[in-house]
Amino acid sequence: MKLSMKTTLLPFAICACAAPALAAPASVMVSDCWVRMLPGDLPSGGYFSVMNMSDKSIDLTDVETDAFGMAMLHQTQRNGSTSTMVMVDKATVPANGTLKFAPGGYHLMLEKPKQPLKVGMSIPMTFSFGDGEKVASQCRVKGAGAMSN
């Protein structure tokens, strides 16, 4: 029986392609991401949970999305009966813990939408951390009355 080169190399090619890629396991996970759409030119708010599965705290330092001209980390701070929204450079996720971005606390301030938002649409976002790790997530758009995912 005569074997051709194609027949001989085929099993090798299949084995080489099936080898798993070696990648470092992710130490953070973003879940429950949603965006509150507000009317007119008002900025939208972004909310999500970040889970840190490592034994060291990690800082969320940036969020990027092509859907908006600006995405900034903010925190609502209360002083007696007044509250203000303050831009922050980072939000620390505790070791083996979760940090929730929710109405009345940490949130994303999303300004200058590049296209009209519609309830139910999905917006891709990339979350960047102080150790260089990046995590992509899809965030569902909800109406102005939404308070949680």
Sequence and secondary structure as in RCSB ss.txt:
>XXXX:A:sequence
MKLSMKTTLLPFAICACAAPALAAPASVMVSDCWVRMLPGDLPSGGYFSVMNMSDKSIDLTDVETDAFGMAMLHQ
TQRNGSTSTMVMVDKATVPANGTLKFAPGGYHLMLEKPKQPLKVGMSIPMTFSFGDGEKVASQCRVKGAGAMSN
>XXXX:A:secstr
    HHHHHHHHHHHHHHS       SEEEEEEEEE  STT  EEEEEEEEE SSS EEEEEEE TTEEEEEEEE
EEEETTEEEEEE S EEE TT EEEE TTSEEEEEEEESS   TT EEEEEEEETTS EEEEEEEEE TT    
